[in-house]
Amino acid sequence: ANNTIQAEAARERERMNINRSLLTLGRVISMLKDRSEKKKSGVRIPYRDSKLTRILQESLGGRCKTVVVATLSPSITAIDESISTLNYAQSASGIVNKPVATSYMNLTPCRSVPAASASGESNGTDNANSVEHWHEMECRLQYMQAQVEEAQAALA
């Protein structure tokens, strides 16, 4: 009986933490939406008020491209939850992020640089070589991923 009471208390604490995190997420989303609409940058966004918003900080109002996927239930008994989910998604759609590319991959080709480019003149071929090199690296990555999958399948 004592274990049952402790388990129920743990579940209740977990429910309270989830609800607190979702309320904080709602506040953060509404503040970010207001900031995006009114162009106010001095507003303090309470990311640190919950673990969930701390984890989602870069995605919510940071430098990342973000996609919101709202999962709804077709059941009539879950209509309140579905409406709440749609309200969150609609609020989040008003947030304007400023994505920044943070690629560490160098797009310059591995081949030797022509003398004209080294002197500062551009003949237009460097950009094409960079794109070609990028595609070559993508092909190598796909090949290596296929090799890893084959090795994992052989080990299974």
SVG drawing of the C-alpha trace seen along z (x, -y; Angstrom):
<svg xmlns="http://www.w3.org/2000/svg" viewBox="-17 -47 66 57">
<polyline fill="none" stroke="black" stroke-width="0.4" points="0.0,0.0 2.9,-2.3 4.5,-1.7 1.2,-2.6 0.9,-5.8 4.5,-6.8 4.0,-5.9 0.8,-7.9 2.6,-10.9 5.4,-10.6 2.9,-10.6 1.2,-13.6 4.5,-15.5 5.3,-14.6 1.9,-15.8 2.4,-19.1 5.9,-19.5 4.5,-18.8 1.7,-21.3 4.1,-24.0 6.4,-23.4 3.5,-23.7 2.3,-26.9 5.8,-28.4 6.0,-27.3 2.7,-29.1 4.0,-32.3 7.3,-32.1 5.4,-31.6 3.1,-34.5 5.9,-36.8 8.0,-35.8 4.9,-36.4 4.4,-39.8 8.0,-40.7 7.9,-39.6 4.8,-41.6 5.7,-44.8 9.5,-44.7 10.3,-45.0 13.7,-43.6 14.0,-44.6 11.4,-42.1 12.7,-39.4 11.7,-36.0 11.4,-33.5 13.3,-30.6 14.9,-29.6 11.6,-29.1 11.3,-25.4 13.6,-22.7 11.4,-22.4 11.7,-26.1 15.5,-26.0 15.9,-23.1 13.8,-24.7 15.4,-28.2 17.3,-28.2 14.4,-26.7 11.7,-29.0 13.2,-32.5 16.8,-31.9 18.9,-31.3 17.3,-28.1 14.8,-27.3 11.8,-25.7 8.9,-23.5 5.9,-23.1 4.1,-19.8 0.7,-19.8 -0.6,-16.2 -4.4,-16.1 -6.7,-13.3 -9.7,-12.5 -11.7,-11.5 -14.5,-13.8 -13.5,-13.1 -10.1,-14.9 -11.6,-18.0 -10.3,-20.3 -6.8,-19.0 -6.9,-19.3 -8.1,-22.9 -5.4,-23.7 -2.8,-22.2 -4.0,-24.2 -3.8,-27.4 -0.2,-26.6 0.6,-26.0 -1.1,-29.2 0.7,-31.2 4.0,-29.7 3.5,-30.4 3.7,-34.1 7.2,-33.9 9.9,-35.3 13.3,-33.6 16.6,-34.8 18.2,-31.6 22.0,-31.7 24.0,-29.2 26.6,-27.5 28.1,-25.1 31.7,-24.1 32.2,-22.5 34.6,-24.4 33.1,-24.9 36.4,-25.7 37.7,-22.9 40.6,-20.7 42.4,-21.2 45.1,-23.8 43.8,-27.3 44.5,-28.9 47.0,-31.7 44.3,-34.2 42.2,-33.5 45.2,-33.8 45.9,-37.3 42.4,-38.5 40.9,-38.1 37.8,-36.0 37.0,-34.1 33.7,-32.6 34.9,-29.0 35.7,-28.9 32.0,-29.0 31.2,-26.2 34.1,-24.1 32.8,-24.8 29.3,-23.6 30.8,-20.5 32.9,-19.8 29.8,-20.1 27.9,-17.6 30.8,-15.2 30.9,-15.4 27.2,-14.7 27.6,-11.7 30.4,-10.4 28.2,-10.9 25.3,-8.9 27.7,-6.1 29.2,-6.0 25.7,-6.0 24.8,-3.0 27.9,-1.2 27.1,-1.8 23.6,-0.5 24.9,2.6 27.4,3.2 24.7,2.8 22.4,5.2 25.2,7.8 25.8,7.5 22.1,7.8"/>
</svg>
